[in-house]
Each structure stands twice: as structure tokens, then as C-alpha cells.
């Protein structure tokens, strides 16, 4: 009997072992790489933390593990979508140790599979990460932070359990085959990095301001737009006709406020930091018919010419009914956060990083932007490696914009280099995030203390009253589709370049478009000095021929481009209401006549002709540019209201605004230095330029002098692209939307970072 019992037990054990083996084999099927399969088996049998510690010690040969008091980290488990994802790295790398002096650890995880069942055989749609540390080793001024890709999780976000920290709810946004950075970092308690995609800025509404959110409407869409379709040619005048009547510019009209070309260039740079509405996929054609007999585009009155135009991408859940109009999508972050430098999505952000422990961004020879060797999409879907790669796909659009992107990549690397030189045992990620935070704050300061006071007047936004979570920082349709397309009126026919010897040359806009080779050959100093030295055109209803009358003769009849007409058509595509209805939505009184819009009789006549004398048909972009300017401002009442509202919401609705950021508030010396930074400071720190650069690069001196230049009149009515095969005829003419921690023996993280501050912004 006893033998029978023992035999039965033996059989039962064999059965259980067999069953477990089958289960294990099933569980590990998806781990196709041998090392990953071994890791899978090891993790499957080590649910218990103690066993995991022991086995980890055996596999790594590290005696500090196995529950030793000297162990900083025992195990880090990562899983997603009901899976523990595989690693291409060996266990001792994948389950690395915190640096005994800094508490930090960083590695790269290679995602092998998207879906296998987890240890509990239950499906999950989030990541569960386990970190076992000795919290007593952290100083109360420090904060442990877990990094998974571009997501950040604080010590305070974790649930302590038996001396460990467990993070749950980590929603990944990467796919199989990608490399994802995972790290454990110690920052000062006040230091909280931004996410790359803008999510989590608002703590209870994390999608506010994130990439791929819809534009918001301040004014309701009009019934004439028929839910999903734009206003038809039957209800509104032809955009090209309006352009010819209202926006024709035969003579150069220089800005009466002495604004430099840096005004429109910074406007474009900031616009590309906060909004990008891509073309829809598949493309929806909505071309602009060229009027028969158009003097430039159809001089022989053929009557079949078109200005190509494609509708914007929109939220597919919209456009279903009168109460749910089509909503265009902004595929970058709304916040002024330097996304044009760092990217708004994980793949682009990863591609831009040096990944060498320095915290730097990639540069190419000559300290230029890196080439696009990874085949990421640039504007128009172009993936050529001779184009530069930047955080925003439009960085190659024209040489001045490329220079601005290059400048702030250099500034990031300058900041990162100073921090790294202090030998503070920081990880590359810590260095990167510190430099990114300071760099982004400087962009905010330049925008709000130099650019906007000249555009809107010195006190237009009012004092900063602190972060208000009730304010939505999303980009308004009225702003993106009309009011911040003002820079097209400021453009001169050419961009000024001033070399190291003071010699000047005019770079035609045609040559400036999509021309990275010019930047490589001539550098950025001459372009930046030229932008600061040449007077902009006046902001009005005039738009230069170089962007309004682009007739391609190579190949013949390949199409025409008119940026003014395209802006009008874009407003219709996005369902922007009439000028008067937008005024009502912004709390302004509707106008009764065109004379209420502009005091200039010539402008009144042009608008009357264009809109058949009906003031209620007047559209937002033409009406806003035609307005008399407010005292001390470059804008009229309507555009002023829209632009001021947008930048006020971008400031007050941003939890990481530099004046609200706990890290800057905890470091008043750093905050003070950031408050005083100017664009001229950033340029001088990153180029050979010195005193030849004016202190205020946005405005020319009151008295004419060596910093003052005016563009020459170059006004081609037709453009032969045969000598520039890489320029505009290859692209759907860019809508230049200028609208346009450490042990107790080490200093605290706060002290380390403050020490860096004193050396950084002085450079």
C-alpha cells in the first residue's frame, strides 16, 4: 500500500512537471531569440522576489544581489499587453543595478514581441514594473524617477510593497522591433521632466495639449460648411481672385515699427513648436481654380489651370453631423516645449539622441543638424538622407528656419556639455533632461519677453498669475488657420546673408527653400546676422510675388502656387467662420462696413470688390490683415485678440511653464538667469558672432546704421526652376506657416544641480 502511495505521488509529480513544461513552452513560444527565451523561462519560475534575487545573483555572479544590504536594486520586471517583453540584452544588463554612488541605472530594451500571456496568465493592457530599493538611502530632497521610453514615473507614483516600488499603468506607445530606453534616475525632488508627446501635463486630463489632439474651436462652425465639406465656390469668391484684388504687392513696404526679418523667422520657429496640421491620408483634393485669363497663371485664357490644394488631416470621429463638425488634428505638442528640437513622438525623439551617455543631441560635421540617415519622414513625405533631421519635419523648409533649429540644438549640447564637465556622476538621461528643461524655458522667455511685446504691445498678456488647470492650452483653429499666418505679409523677396567679413548677399526665397546644402556650405552665422539686420515688410494686406505668383516653367504647366490663396482656402477647409462671427466669439463688436475694418480707402475698395460689398462675407485671414493696427502693436483688434488669447492659454495652461516649474522655483538663481536671456545671448554663445549682432535682434535701431538693411526689389513673375532641381517644384510649396540620485556622502541632487547652474548660463 505504501509503495502504491509513493508510486502515485511519483506519477503525480511527473504529471505536474509535464504540465508545467507544456505551460512554460506555451508561455515562451513568442520569444524567438534564444537569449530571450532563456530570460523568459527564468522569469517564469521566479515569481517570488526572494527566489528572483537568488537566481539573479547566480546568473550575474554579482554577490551584491541575493538580498544583500548593499543591493540597490534587485529586480526590474517589464511587461505589456499581457506580456513580459523580451530583451536582446543578457539578464545582468536587462536587470541592471543602480550605481552604488548615484542610484542610477540606464539601459536599452529591445522589444521582441507585442503579446504573450504574463506570469498570472491574465491579459494586461499596461506595463507593470517592479523596482526593489532601499528608500532610506534617498535623501528627502531627492526623488527617484523611473523612465520607460518617453514616459516618466515618480517615486511618489509608486506603491511601496515589502520595501519595493511597483509602478502600474504605464501605457507604452512603441512597437515590436523598436529599441526603448529604460532607466532609473535621481533628480532633485522638484525636478519633473516633460513627456515627449505632451501627455500628462494636466494631471487629471493627461491628453490636454498632447500630440495628435484636435484643434479647438472658439467660434462655432457655420452651417454653410456642411459638417464635413468646406464652403463652396458658389457661396464665397474664388481665393485666387481675392488674392489678386487684395494682396497684390508691386512695391516693397517696409515695417514702420522697424521689425527685422527675425520677427517672421521666430514666428515660424515658434509656430512649428506648437502646431502642425498635416495633409490627410489618403489625400483629398480641393484645388483652387485659376480664373480664366489670370495675368500670371493663365495669360492666354485657357481656363483649365488649377492651384493644387489638399485638405488637412482630421479626427476620424468628427465630421459626422451638424453638432460634430470635422476637427483638424495637431500632430505635435501644443506647448512651447522645444518639440521642434526634441520631437513629439518617441521614434523621432530617439533618433535625435546621441545615446553615448553625454545627454547630447546628434550633430553632423560642422555642428549642423544630423542627416536623415534613418529614413524618417520630412515635409511632404521626403525621406532623402541629404535633408537634415530635426524634431519637426519642416526644419528644411528654408535656410533661415534650418539655422534656428541648428542654433538650439547647439544650445542644448552646450548646456549638456557644461553639466557633463562637472563630473557629477549623472546619467546621460539626467543630463539630457536638465538641458532640455533649461533650453525649453529659454525659448519661452524669448517668445514672451522679446517677440510678443513687439507683436502685441508690451502689456498685452497681463501679468502671470500662476498655472490654472482649468485653462486648455490646445491650439485654436482660428489661430492656426488664420491669425498666426501673419508672417506671410512680413516676408521680403530675399533673405540677407552677412559673412564674417561683413560682405552681404541676398539669398532669393527660391534658393532658400529646401536647400540644406546652402547651410552646410555657408553656416548659420551669416543667416542669423542677416535676419537680425534686414527690415521686414509691413504687416498688411500685401504679399510679395515670390510666394504669391509662383509659376513653374520646369516642367511646363506643372501647376501654380499662391500662398495668399492657399491661406484663404485653408480657412475654408478648416471651417473657419466669417470675420464678423469670429469677432463675436472673441467678445468683439461686429463691424458694419469695410470702413470699420480699415481706414485706408484703397483697402476698403479692394475688400468691397472682392466680397461684393457684403461685409458679412468677409473671411478671417483677409479681414484680420486689413485691420488698422492697435496702438503700440503690429496687429489689428481681431488678430490681436486671437493671438493674445492663444499665447495666454499656452502660458497659463502649462504646468511646466518656467515660472511655475518647481525646479526653477527651488533655484531662484537659475530662474533669474533664465528670465534675462535674449535670443542674441543664445546666438552669441553658439556662433562666432559678437558685437556685430544687435542686442535686440527683433527690431532695428531707431537710427539707421551698420545693423540696418533693406531688401532689394526682386519680383519675378515667372520662376525657372530648371537651375534649382531640388527646390520648390519638388514640393507642394510649403505653407511656410510663419503663421508662421547618490549616497549620504555625496552632495544632494539639489546642491549638485545648483552648482551646475552657476556655471551654465554665464557661458
VOGU-673061 format. One line per field, with one value per residue (C-alpha): x negated, y negated, z; residue number from 1; residue in one letter. Coordinates in steps of 0.02 Angstrom, whole numbers. Example, Ala and Ser with C-alpha at 12.3 -4.5 7.8 and 13.67 -1.06 7.14 Angstrom:
c1 = c(-615:-684)
c2 = c(225:53)
c3 = c(390:357)
k = c(1:2)
r = c(A:S)
***
This chain:
c1 = c(0:-141:-229:-68:-52:-233:-210:-53:-143:-286:-165:-77:-241:-289:-120:-139:-313:-250:-103:-217:-336:-194:-133:-308:-334:-169:-214:-384:-332:-339:-516:-601:-777:-874:-930:-756:-682:-805:-757:-575:-599:-698:-565:-426:-499:-542:-377:-442:-553:-674:-700:-718:-855:-946:-935:-984:-1140:-1181:-1159:-1256:-1389:-1358:-1367:-1285:-1117:-1034:-958:-1121:-1101:-1218:-1099:-1024:-911:-859:-743:-658:-516:-437:-279:-149:15:20:-164:-336:-429:-591:-762:-904:-1021:-1081:-993:-1128:-1105:-918:-904:-1045:-1099:-1090:-1257:-1305:-1354:-1216:-1068:-1057:-1042:-1007:-998:-911:-774:-742:-559:-540:-355:-197:-89:-116:-24:-101:-151:28:89:203:204:150:150:17:-159:-193:-366:-444:-593:-661:-766:-817:-718:-811:-962:-868:-882:-721:-771:-783:-660:-678:-613:-581:-600:-522:-545:-474:-366:-417:-355:-398:-438:-277:-180:-236:-155:-276:-262:-389:-524:-493:-413:-283:-229:-72:24:-125:-48:-181:-173:-307:-302:-393:-566:-599:-734:-665:-768:-733:-815:-809:-863:-876:-828:-802:-631:-570:-630:-492:-530:-401:-342:-394:-218:-148:-40:-23:-46:128:134:317:339:174:221:231:101:29:-20:118:254:384:379:510:642:675:807:938:928:1052:1194:1127:981:1099:1019:876:865:787:877:905:856:1039:1051:882:770:629:473:359:474:466:278:261:378:320:145:50:-113:-205:-318:-409:-331:-448:-384:-352:-397:-571:-540:-680:-661:-692:-510:-438:-579:-547:-361:-386:-503:-375:-230:-320:-344:-158:-59:-70:87:32:113:243:210:274:262:422:401:481:394:416:474:371:486:484:363:266:122:-11:60:171:118:186:355:354:468:412:272:278:183:156:227:260:367:297:298:442:504:597:728:781:872:1023:1160:1204:1157:994:901:738:593:416:280:122:-9:-137:-126:-33:-154:-304:-421:-554:-467:-538:-709:-669:-520:-342:-346:-459:-537:-593:-649:-754:-832:-888:-984:-1171:-1147:-1327:-1298:-1329:-1148:-1180:-1083:-1161:-1256:-1345:-1514:-1520:-1397:-1250:-1091:-1113:-1071:-912:-1000:-860:-733:-612:-482:-517:-398:-297:-349:-526:-648:-808:-968:-1035:-899:-927:-838:-757:-618:-497:-478:-480:-657:-721:-585:-701:-878:-832:-723:-860:-979:-860:-845:-1034:-1057:-950:-1024:-1193:-1124:-1060:-1230:-1318:-1211:-1236:-1424:-1437:-1339:-1440:-1604:-1561:-1586:-1429:-1401:-1239:-1169:-1153:-965:-981:-1097:-981:-826:-914:-974:-805:-715:-828:-827:-638:-624:-737:-626:-476:-566:-622:-446:-361:-488:-554:-441:-265:-291:-339:-196:-58:-121:-214:-70:49:49:55:-48:-73:47:-13:40:227:280:449:366:349:184:242:214:366:425:440:258:182:289:282:217:40:18:-27:-211:-175:-144:-313:-417:-544:-593:-759:-850:-1004:-1168:-1316:-1482:-1624:-1700:-1538:-1504:-1319:-1223:-1038:-975:-817:-673:-679:-859:-819:-683:-732:-917:-1018:-1173:-1174:-1178:-1318:-1419:-1391:-1350:-1217:-1305:-1282:-1099:-1061:-1151:-1058:-889:-929:-989:-862:-700:-541:-395:-249:-111:35:130:-25:-109:-264:-258:-392:-261:-103:-144:-245:-228:-331:-409:-502:-410:-294:-119:-163:-48:-46:-59:13:-15:119:249:192:215:392:430:357:477:621:551:545:718:661:814:829:731:883:933:756:761:922:844:696:809:783:917:959:912:1043:939:768:726:740:604:478:463:366:484:386:404:589:613:516:615:778:736:677:830:963:991:1057:962:1035:948:776:662:547:374:403:503:375:231:330:368:294:162:193:81:-90:-52:-83:92:269:405:464:297:232:373:343:154:158:287:183:18:103:177:10:-67:69:120:-55:-100:-283:-286:-456:-381:-278:-406:-452:-633:-657:-561:-677:-827:-798:-973:-938:-765:-838:-963:-830:-717:-851:-904:-885:-896:-1055:-1131:-1093:-1163:-1324:-1351:-1338:-1415:-1568:-1453:-1490:-1460:-1411:-1248:-1124:-1065:-885:-880:-693:-700:-819:-897:-794:-935:-997:-1170:-1276:-1140:-1009:-975:-826:-792:-812:-663:-670:-499:-495:-326:-386:-518:-629:-662:-774:-929:-861:-801:-791:-685:-504:-440:-476:-358:-178:-250:-269:-137:-281:-163:-252:-82:-225:-1021:-1193:-1245:-1243:-1425:-1381:-1301:-1114:-1042:-982:-1157:-1234:-1114:-1129:-1318:-1293:-1177:-1310:-1423:-1297:-1204:-1357:-1443)
c2 = c(0:-116:-79:-115:-284:-327:-272:-378:-529:-498:-490:-647:-741:-685:-743:-912:-933:-886:-1006:-1146:-1114:-1122:-1283:-1355:-1308:-1390:-1545:-1563:-1522:-1703:-1731:-1682:-1734:-1606:-1729:-1800:-1625:-1588:-1751:-1705:-1535:-1615:-1745:-1616:-1515:-1666:-1743:-1751:-1902:-1805:-1670:-1803:-1887:-1721:-1670:-1841:-1831:-1660:-1720:-1881:-1823:-1982:-1948:-2113:-2045:-1900:-2016:-2098:-2261:-2337:-2296:-2449:-2359:-2178:-2159:-2259:-2172:-2242:-2182:-2245:-2192:-2034:-2004:-2012:-2081:-2000:-2079:-2064:-2107:-1974:-1969:-2062:-2205:-2196:-2181:-2301:-2376:-2551:-2637:-2621:-2803:-2883:-2763:-2775:-2642:-2650:-2529:-2496:-2366:-2289:-2247:-2072:-2037:-2131:-1997:-1843:-1798:-1860:-1767:-1761:-1704:-1856:-1984:-2162:-2316:-2408:-2386:-2327:-2373:-2315:-2401:-2341:-2475:-2538:-2700:-2754:-2789:-2926:-3099:-3191:-3321:-3189:-3095:-2926:-2926:-2781:-2810:-2695:-2766:-2941:-2906:-2961:-2893:-2969:-2883:-2959:-2875:-2701:-2586:-2527:-2340:-2247:-2377:-2380:-2503:-2448:-2555:-2510:-2589:-2626:-2642:-2612:-2687:-2588:-2429:-2265:-2288:-2456:-2498:-2580:-2665:-2611:-2699:-2739:-2913:-3025:-3205:-3342:-3320:-3470:-3407:-3334:-3310:-3339:-3193:-3200:-3193:-3323:-3198:-3210:-3398:-3411:-3287:-3237:-3267:-3200:-3217:-3406:-3480:-3313:-3273:-3212:-3309:-3408:-3595:-3680:-3799:-3962:-4010:-3884:-3815:-3891:-3790:-3834:-3717:-3568:-3468:-3390:-3491:-3663:-3816:-3800:-3917:-3960:-4041:-4131:-4217:-4124:-4130:-4175:-4318:-4384:-4366:-4466:-4603:-4622:-4550:-4606:-4694:-4793:-4895:-4849:-4923:-4912:-4890:-5056:-4983:-4935:-4750:-4642:-4483:-4392:-4433:-4320:-4193:-4173:-4171:-4025:-3935:-3952:-3907:-3745:-3713:-3719:-3668:-3558:-3505:-3377:-3336:-3199:-3022:-2973:-3145:-3240:-3358:-3530:-3630:-3815:-3854:-3988:-4120:-4118:-4248:-4263:-4379:-4265:-4089:-4090:-4233:-4151:-4115:-3926:-3913:-3745:-3796:-3742:-3786:-3616:-3602:-3452:-3451:-3433:-3275:-3270:-3171:-3024:-3028:-3201:-3264:-3154:-3283:-3466:-3450:-3361:-3457:-3398:-3442:-3460:-3371:-3447:-3308:-3394:-3456:-3619:-3678:-3790:-3649:-3641:-3498:-3567:-3522:-3362:-3290:-3250:-3061:-2925:-2866:-3036:-3085:-2925:-2955:-3130:-3075:-3037:-2888:-2897:-2947:-3130:-3186:-3271:-3278:-3215:-3336:-3313:-3381:-3569:-3563:-3554:-3453:-3267:-3198:-3098:-2930:-2834:-2870:-2967:-3069:-3251:-3377:-3307:-3130:-3159:-3035:-3081:-3070:-3235:-3326:-3369:-3279:-3383:-3373:-3448:-3383:-3559:-3607:-3603:-3719:-3868:-3908:-4033:-3905:-3774:-3896:-3919:-3731:-3713:-3854:-3774:-3600:-3682:-3769:-3603:-3523:-3673:-3655:-3466:-3487:-3606:-3487:-3335:-3427:-3446:-3258:-3242:-3058:-3099:-2981:-3036:-3044:-3160:-3274:-3271:-3314:-3454:-3534:-3507:-3591:-3744:-3756:-3750:-3883:-3997:-3979:-4028:-4181:-4241:-4222:-4314:-4450:-4493:-4428:-4453:-4627:-4691:-4599:-4633:-4779:-4772:-4731:-4635:-4471:-4541:-4476:-4291:-4232:-4053:-3888:-3868:-3687:-3749:-3827:-3721:-3756:-3674:-3770:-3863:-3834:-4022:-4045:-3904:-3930:-4119:-4233:-4162:-4159:-4342:-4312:-4289:-4475:-4513:-4418:-4509:-4444:-4382:-4331:-4431:-4339:-4432:-4341:-4354:-4499:-4597:-4561:-4544:-4441:-4418:-4240:-4231:-4139:-4018:-3974:-3971:-3839:-3658:-3693:-3609:-3616:-3806:-3792:-3664:-3774:-3942:-3903:-3984:-4140:-4242:-4194:-4238:-4404:-4441:-4401:-4521:-4658:-4667:-4762:-4660:-4707:-4795:-4683:-4721:-4651:-4648:-4482:-4477:-4394:-4270:-4174:-4235:-4214:-4056:-3994:-3840:-3827:-3666:-3563:-3675:-3697:-3593:-3699:-3864:-3919:-4068:-4070:-4202:-4099:-3942:-4028:-4077:-3901:-3828:-3932:-3859:-3683:-3703:-3779:-3947:-4060:-4232:-4380:-4451:-4286:-4261:-4435:-4392:-4232:-4330:-4460:-4595:-4701:-4652:-4781:-4862:-4908:-4886:-5060:-4989:-4864:-4982:-5170:-5154:-5195:-5087:-4935:-4971:-4971:-4809:-4718:-4785:-4722:-4553:-4518:-4604:-4739:-4613:-4637:-4476:-4376:-4442:-4299:-4298:-4298:-4441:-4540:-4518:-4576:-4726:-4795:-4955:-4912:-4941:-5073:-5001:-4837:-4760:-4685:-4745:-4709:-4539:-4456:-4536:-4456:-4284:-4285:-4357:-4228:-4085:-4136:-4175:-3998:-3922:-4008:-3990:-3813:-3740:-3655:-3658:-3843:-3904:-4022:-3879:-3739:-3682:-3654:-3833:-3900:-3799:-3875:-4064:-4099:-3991:-4065:-4240:-4199:-4119:-4270:-4383:-4279:-4352:-4274:-4375:-4288:-4116:-4163:-4234:-4079:-3963:-4059:-4170:-4322:-4456:-4643:-4646:-4564:-4690:-4658:-4660:-4551:-4579:-4766:-4876:-5027:-5186:-5274:-5198:-5120:-4968:-4849:-4914:-4838:-4837:-4705:-4747:-4731:-4564:-4520:-4381:-4346:-4177:-4067:-3949:-3803:-3714:-3779:-3725:-3546:-3516:-3666:-3715:-3617:-3457:-3510:-3569:-3741:-3741:-3843:-3922:-3927:-4076:-4094:-4069:-3018:-2973:-2907:-3014:-3058:-3141:-3313:-3316:-3318:-3496:-3551:-3464:-3542:-3715:-3703:-3673:-3821:-3944:-3892:-3867:-4020:-4129:-4045)
c3 = c(0:50:-114:-209:-124:-161:-341:-357:-287:-409:-556:-496:-485:-659:-723:-640:-710:-882:-866:-808:-951:-1076:-996:-996:-1176:-1221:-1122:-1204:-1383:-1437:-1376:-1535:-1491:-1386:-1254:-1242:-1222:-1081:-997:-1016:-933:-792:-760:-769:-624:-515:-466:-287:-257:-144:-275:-406:-306:-281:-462:-523:-414:-488:-667:-648:-525:-428:-238:-202:-255:-159:-31:23:117:-12:-152:-229:-349:-352:-499:-632:-722:-876:-960:-1081:-1156:-1052:-1084:-1012:-1159:-1212:-1210:-1331:-1187:-1062:-893:-798:-919:-933:-744:-707:-543:-481:-474:-288:-281:-382:-375:-563:-696:-879:-1023:-1187:-1205:-1375:-1397:-1469:-1461:-1427:-1348:-1240:-1081:-918:-761:-698:-870:-869:-1004:-961:-1067:-968:-905:-728:-668:-504:-426:-257:-174:-3:6:165:56:-33:41:70:-58:-195:-300:-382:-559:-675:-861:-990:-1162:-1157:-1004:-829:-662:-494:-328:-265:-405:-349:-222:-86:-53:55:25:-162:-279:-404:-549:-643:-783:-893:-1066:-1198:-1372:-1462:-1562:-1589:-1661:-1578:-1452:-1295:-1162:-983:-837:-653:-609:-459:-484:-358:-280:-379:-549:-658:-844:-979:-1082:-1263:-1332:-1211:-1117:-929:-919:-846:-702:-718:-906:-972:-1156:-1150:-1264:-1317:-1494:-1610:-1523:-1616:-1638:-1531:-1596:-1506:-1633:-1691:-1866:-1986:-2065:-2237:-2209:-2211:-2071:-2169:-2328:-2346:-2407:-2593:-2732:-2751:-2580:-2572:-2700:-2785:-2672:-2818:-2865:-2686:-2690:-2850:-2790:-2610:-2588:-2743:-2696:-2829:-2714:-2555:-2398:-2250:-2073:-1989:-1818:-1883:-1857:-1925:-2026:-1861:-1817:-1950:-1929:-1741:-1777:-1895:-1772:-1630:-1743:-1786:-1599:-1561:-1714:-1867:-1957:-2086:-2252:-2238:-2292:-2413:-2489:-2526:-2671:-2652:-2788:-2819:-2996:-3081:-3157:-3347:-3409:-3247:-3294:-3221:-3213:-3369:-3481:-3639:-3558:-3573:-3421:-3354:-3235:-3052:-2894:-2809:-2633:-2520:-2365:-2189:-2083:-1960:-1812:-1892:-1754:-1812:-1964:-1934:-1910:-1879:-1696:-1735:-1870:-1942:-1824:-1894:-1796:-1724:-1731:-1619:-1439:-1410:-1276:-1303:-1252:-1387:-1477:-1640:-1571:-1475:-1569:-1519:-1544:-1470:-1633:-1691:-1515:-1503:-1673:-1624:-1467:-1463:-1343:-1284:-1103:-1140:-1142:-1308:-1469:-1629:-1738:-1904:-1955:-1935:-1789:-1906:-1887:-1918:-2091:-2108:-2122:-2035:-2170:-2060:-2149:-2180:-2256:-2398:-2351:-2415:-2334:-2427:-2322:-2389:-2291:-2109:-1968:-1831:-1704:-1829:-2006:-2079:-2025:-2205:-2268:-2290:-2237:-2101:-2014:-2030:-1947:-1800:-1773:-1783:-1657:-1523:-1549:-1519:-1364:-1295:-1322:-1245:-1089:-1085:-1105:-959:-847:-901:-869:-685:-658:-552:-596:-685:-815:-994:-971:-821:-918:-1067:-966:-874:-1035:-1117:-973:-975:-1165:-1171:-1036:-1136:-1289:-1181:-1114:-1285:-1353:-1211:-1173:-1347:-1485:-1416:-1341:-1513:-1598:-1471:-1366:-1201:-1082:-1194:-1098:-922:-776:-747:-612:-600:-676:-697:-729:-792:-945:-1102:-1193:-1355:-1516:-1580:-1757:-1782:-1729:-1833:-1987:-1999:-1862:-1848:-2036:-2022:-2059:-2244:-2253:-2169:-2297:-2405:-2578:-2512:-2353:-2309:-2279:-2200:-2197:-2070:-2166:-2171:-2355:-2394:-2518:-2549:-2549:-2652:-2572:-2717:-2673:-2487:-2498:-2455:-2476:-2336:-2446:-2430:-2241:-2247:-2363:-2281:-2099:-1991:-1925:-2082:-2095:-1914:-1928:-2088:-2012:-1869:-1986:-2127:-2107:-2127:-2236:-2153:-2087:-2201:-2349:-2461:-2501:-2611:-2781:-2730:-2630:-2717:-2901:-2920:-3098:-3133:-3305:-3265:-3309:-3409:-3341:-3188:-3083:-2993:-2813:-2722:-2535:-2506:-2599:-2509:-2339:-2387:-2448:-2287:-2185:-2285:-2270:-2079:-2068:-2001:-1981:-2057:-1992:-1901:-1822:-1757:-1684:-1593:-1524:-1455:-1373:-1503:-1585:-1765:-1895:-2004:-2156:-2234:-2172:-1995:-2041:-2119:-2128:-2291:-2435:-2557:-2443:-2422:-2610:-2634:-2499:-2569:-2742:-2679:-2572:-2674:-2543:-2416:-2251:-2181:-2317:-2267:-2214:-2063:-2142:-2265:-2136:-1999:-2107:-2170:-1996:-1931:-1801:-1617:-1537:-1498:-1587:-1757:-1763:-1777:-1650:-1709:-1740:-1580:-1480:-1558:-1540:-1363:-1308:-1380:-1301:-1136:-1133:-1184:-1033:-902:-952:-948:-783:-836:-880:-820:-690:-618:-632:-454:-506:-563:-413:-299:-388:-394:-461:-613:-634:-631:-766:-874:-856:-927:-1077:-1251:-1423:-1451:-1299:-1371:-1541:-1469:-1361:-1510:-1655:-1681:-1684:-1554:-1553:-1736:-1680:-1607:-1429:-1490:-1644:-1671:-1703:-1798:-1713:-1720:-1810:-1973:-1957:-1986:-1925:-2047:-2216:-2334:-2463:-2646:-2762:-2849:-2914:-3042:-3117:-3178:-3100:-3199:-3082:-3206:-3115:-2945:-2968:-2780:-2738:-2745:-2893:-2794:-2655:-2639:-2595:-2410:-2323:-2228:-2082:-2009:-1953:-1965:-362:-226:-53:104:73:-91:-106:-129:-303:-274:-225:-375:-495:-416:-433:-618:-633:-577:-722:-857:-911:-883:-1030)
k = c(1:2:3:4:5:6:7:8:9:10:11:12:13:14:15:16:17:18:19:20:21:22:23:24:25:26:27:28:29:30:31:32:33:34:35:36:37:38:39:40:41:42:43:44:45:46:47:48:49:50:51:52:53:54:55:56:57:58:59:60:61:62:63:64:65:66:67:68:69:70:71:72:73:74:75:76:77:78:79:80:81:82:83:84:85:86:87:88:89:90:91:92:93:94:95:96:97:98:99:100:101:102:103:104:105:106:107:108:109:110:111:112:113:114:115:116:117:118:119:120:121:122:123:124:125:126:127:128:129:130:131:132:133:134:135:136:137:138:139:140:141:142:143:144:145:146:147:148:149:150:151:152:153:154:155:156:157:158:159:160:161:162:163:164:165:166:167:168:169:170:171:172:173:174:175:176:177:178:179:180:181:182:183:184:185:186:187:188:189:190:191:192:193:194:195:196:197:198:199:200:201:202:203:204:205:206:207:208:209:210:211:212:213:214:215:216:217:218:219:220:221:222:223:224:225:226:227:228:229:230:231:232:233:234:235:236:237:238:239:240:241:242:243:244:245:246:247:248:249:250:251:252:253:254:255:256:257:258:259:260:261:262:263:264:265:266:267:268:269:270:271:272:273:274:275:276:277:278:279:280:281:282:283:284:285:286:287:288:289:290:291:292:293:294:295:296:297:298:299:300:301:302:303:304:305:306:307:308:309:310:311:312:313:314:315:316:317:318:319:320:321:322:323:324:325:326:327:328:329:330:331:332:333:334:335:336:337:338:339:340:341:342:343:344:345:346:347:348:349:350:351:352:353:354:355:356:357:358:359:360:361:362:363:364:365:366:367:368:369:370:371:372:373:374:375:376:377:378:379:380:381:382:383:384:385:386:387:388:389:390:391:392:393:394:395:396:397:398:399:400:401:402:403:404:405:406:407:408:409:410:411:412:413:414:415:416:417:418:419:420:421:422:423:424:425:426:427:428:429:430:431:432:433:434:435:436:437:438:439:440:441:442:443:444:445:446:447:448:449:450:451:452:453:454:455:456:457:458:459:460:461:462:463:464:465:466:467:468:469:470:471:472:473:474:475:476:477:478:479:480:481:482:483:484:485:486:487:488:489:490:491:492:493:494:495:496:497:498:499:500:501:502:503:504:505:506:507:508:509:510:511:512:513:514:515:516:517:518:519:520:521:522:523:524:525:526:527:528:529:530:531:532:533:534:535:536:537:538:539:540:541:542:543:544:545:546:547:548:549:550:551:552:553:554:555:556:557:558:559:560:561:562:563:564:565:566:567:568:569:570:571:572:573:574:575:576:577:578:579:580:581:582:583:584:585:586:587:588:589:590:591:592:593:594:595:596:597:598:599:600:601:602:603:604:605:606:607:608:609:610:611:612:613:614:615:616:617:618:619:620:621:622:623:624:625:626:627:628:629:630:631:632:633:634:635:636:637:638:639:640:641:642:643:644:645:646:647:648:649:650:651:652:653:654:655:656:657:658:659:660:661:662:663:664:665:666:667:668:669:670:671:672:673:674:675:676:677:678:679:680:681:682:683:684:685:686:687:688:689:690:691:692:693:694:695:696:697:698:699:700:701:702:703:704:705:706:707:708:709:710:711:712:713:714:715:716:717:718:719:720:721:722:723:724:725:726:727:728:729:730:731:732:733:734:735:736:737:738:739:740:741:742:743:744:745:746:747:748:749:750:751:752:753:754:755:756:757:758:759:760:761:762:763)
r = c(X:X:X:X:X:X:X:X:X:X:X:X:X:X:X:X:X:X:X:X:X:X:X:X:X:X:X:X:X:X:X:X:X:X:X:X:X:X:X:X:X:X:X:X:X:X:X:X:X:X:X:X:X:X:X:X:X:X:X:X:X:X:X:X:X:X:X:X:X:X:X:X:X:X:X:X:X:X:X:X:X:X:X:X:X:X:X:X:X:X:X:X:X:X:X:X:X:X:X:X:X:X:X:X:X:X:X:X:X:X:X:X:X:X:X:X:X:X:X:X:X:X:X:X:X:X:X:X:X:X:X:X:X:X:X:X:X:X:X:X:X:X:X:X:X:X:X:X:X:X:X:X:X:X:X:X:X:X:X:X:X:X:X:X:X:X:X:X:X:X:X:X:X:X:X:X:X:X:X:X:X:X:X:X:X:X:X:X:X:X:X:X:X:X:X:X:X:X:X:X:X:X:X:X:X:X:X:X:X:X:X:X:X:X:X:X:X:X:X:X:X:X:X:X:X:X:X:X:X:X:X:X:X:X:X:X:X:X:X:X:X:X:X:X:X:X:X:X:X:X:X:X:X:X:X:X:X:X:X:X:X:X:X:X:X:X:X:X:X:X:X:X:X:X:X:X:X:X:X:X:X:X:X:X:X:X:X:X:X:X:X:X:X:X:X:X:X:X:X:X:X:X:X:X:X:X:X:X:X:X:X:X:X:X:X:X:X:X:X:X:X:X:X:X:X:X:X:X:X:X:X:X:X:X:X:X:X:X:X:X:X:X:X:X:X:X:X:X:X:X:X:X:X:X:X:X:X:X:X:X:X:X:X:X:X:X:X:X:X:X:X:X:X:X:X:X:X:X:X:X:X:X:X:X:X:X:X:X:X:X:X:X:X:X:X:X:X:X:X:X:X:X:X:X:X:X:X:X:X:X:X:X:X:X:X:X:X:X:X:X:X:X:X:X:X:X:X:X:X:X:X:X:X:X:X:X:X:X:X:X:X:X:X:X:X:X:X:X:X:X:X:X:X:X:X:X:X:X:X:X:X:X:X:X:X:X:X:X:X:X:X:X:X:X:X:X:X:X:X:X:X:X:X:X:X:X:X:X:X:X:X:X:X:X:X:X:X:X:X:X:X:X:X:X:X:X:X:X:X:X:X:X:X:X:X:X:X:X:X:X:X:X:X:X:X:X:X:X:X:X:X:X:X:X:X:X:X:X:X:X:X:X:X:X:X:X:X:X:X:X:X:X:X:X:X:X:X:X:X:X:X:X:X:X:X:X:X:X:X:X:X:X:X:X:X:X:X:X:X:X:X:X:X:X:X:X:X:X:X:X:X:X:X:X:X:X:X:X:X:X:X:X:X:X:X:X:X:X:X:X:X:X:X:X:X:X:X:X:X:X:X:X:X:X:X:X:X:X:X:X:X:X:X:X:X:X:X:X:X:X:X:X:X:X:X:X:X:X:X:X:X:X:X:X:X:X:X:X:X:X:X:X:X:X:X:X:X:X:X:X:X:X:X:X:X:X:X:X:X:X:X:X:X:X:X:X:X:X:X:X:X:X:X:X:X:X:X:X:X:X:X:X:X:X:X:X:X:X:X:X:X:X:X:X:X:X:X:X:X:X:X:X:X:X:X:X:X:X:X:X:X:X:X:X:X:X:X:X:X:X:X:X:X:X:X:X:X:X:X:X:X:X:X:X:X:X:X:X:X:X:X:X:X)
***
